[in-house]
Amino acid sequence: MNKTTVMLGTINDVKSFVSVVSQCDYDVDLISGRYAVDAKSIMGIFSLDLSKPIKLEAHTDDASEFFAQIKQFIVE
C-alpha cells in the first residue's frame, strides 16, 4: 500500500482526479478523519471535507506511475 496526501479544492479538481483514479485496476481510498471513501466515487469524495488535505491510500505495490499522474493534487 502506498500513501500520500492530496488537496481537491475545486469541482474541476475532483472531476479530473476521479477520471485518473478510475483508470486504476486497484483500489484507491481517501481518508478524512474517521471516514474512508472510494476515490473512484465522485459522490463519496463530495461527502468529505474538501477544505483540508485528504489522505490517499493506493492498494498496490507500485504506485509511482499513478502518483505521477496525480502530482498536481499531491501536497507535502
C-alpha positions in Angstrom: 0.0 0.0 0.0 1.2 3.5 -0.9 0.1 6.6 0.9 0.2 10.3 0.1 -1.9 13.4 0.8 -4.0 15.2 -1.8 -5.9 18.5 -2.0 -9.0 18.7 -4.1 -10.0 22.4 -3.9 -12.5 22.7 -6.8 -15.2 20.7 -8.5 -13.0 20.5 -11.6 -10.1 19.1 -9.5 -12.5 16.4 -8.2 -13.6 15.5 -11.8 -10.0 15.4 -13.1 -8.9 13.3 -10.1 -11.7 10.8 -10.4 -11.1 10.4 -14.2 -7.4 9.4 -13.5 -8.3 7.2 -10.5 -11.0 5.4 -12.5 -8.3 4.1 -14.8 -6.6 2.2 -12.0 -7.3 -1.6 -11.7 -6.6 -1.5 -7.9 -8.5 0.1 -5.0 -7.7 3.7 -4.0 -9.2 5.2 -0.8 -9.5 8.7 0.5 -9.5 9.1 4.3 -10.6 12.2 6.1 -10.8 11.9 9.9 -12.6 8.6 10.6 -14.3 8.5 7.1 -12.9 6.5 4.2 -14.4 6.6 0.7 -13.6 5.0 -2.6 -11.6 7.5 -4.6 -13.4 6.4 -7.8 -16.7 7.8 -6.4 -17.5 11.4 -7.1 -20.3 11.4 -4.6 -18.1 9.8 -2.0 -15.5 12.5 -2.4 -18.0 15.3 -2.1 -19.1 13.8 1.3 -15.6 14.6 2.7 -14.4 18.0 4.0 -12.6 19.3 0.9 -11.3 22.4 2.6 -8.4 20.3 4.1 -5.8 17.9 2.6 -7.1 14.3 2.4 -5.0 11.2 3.0 -4.9 8.8 0.0 -4.1 5.1 0.1 -3.4 3.2 -3.1 -3.7 -0.5 -2.6 -0.9 -1.6 -4.9 2.9 -2.3 -4.6 3.9 0.2 -7.3 2.0 3.4 -7.4 4.8 5.6 -8.9 3.0 5.9 -12.3 -0.3 6.7 -10.6 1.3 9.3 -8.3 3.0 10.9 -11.4 -0.5 11.2 -13.0 -2.0 12.9 -9.9 1.1 15.0 -8.9 -0.9 18.3 -9.4 -3.1 17.2 -6.5 -0.4 15.9 -4.1 0.6 18.2 -1.2 3.6 17.7 1.1 
